[in-house]
């Protein structure tokens, strides 16, 4: 059994998937397998992955599922991974050749049950620079939420997490018709109790896509079309041990806005912090109006 599973949820990304595959073929450590979770692609992804498997360079597994959104791809991955660690690499991104080696070497030297996994940097393919800059010099471990709430690092990062911990919080349960539920929901739960081992190195080259199918595109539209999902995430974040008062207040505003968009009359009764949510209601109502306006444009 390999020590690491690199998994890639994909939907109609045959035009970028080969770059991800070739980067894995070039890894200096081969103690991993690649799991491709096809979220209902119609662009020949299956045939492409079959050609990768036929080459026999690295172990490749392929799972096809009906289209359900990114988080359902994560659910499928966690249900089918047996390796100690797992790491998601998006279908439009790819790994530098030493990424797997760095992850496994770090975990073998410093890992233990006290940690949730390893965290490193995403680098922008077009600038060649780390998104959000480097981690602070000398930082050896951190809690995931602290990166944002305490102003340590405010950009995307790459994590390799303990599979047993992720499987314990999976599957992430969404809502009918809502596909924009961020799978970070599961990571937030796991990484609230355990820190991550920090490596101040590039673990992934990121090439953000600008099309309508990209996760990062149209965030206002995602807010508008998946309000119950966003409300659920904000409820979680208000309860996390690592949340700061400022972060909880921001989440309360977003929670109110999402509940308004979802027409959820239980917004106050279901809040884990009712007084804070009541105080956030005016700002939340204004944010809901802004989301409606932005999502129409």
Buried (B, 14 or more C-beta within 10 A) or exposed (E): EBBBBBBBBBBBBBEBBBBBBEBBEBBEBBBBBBBBBBBBBEBEBBEBBEEBBEEEBBBBBBBBBEBBBBBBBBBBBBEBBEBBBBBBBBBBBBBBBBBBBBBBBBBEEBBEEEBBBBBBBBBBBEEEEBBBEEBEEEEEBBBBBBBBBBEBBEBBBBBBBBBBBBBEBBBBEBBEEBBBBBBBBBBBBBBBEBBBBBBBBBBBBBBBBEEEEEBEEBEBBBBBBBBBBBBBBBBBBBEBEBBBEEBBBBBBBBBBBBBBBBEBEEBBEBBBBEEBBBBBBEBBBEBBEEBBEBBEE
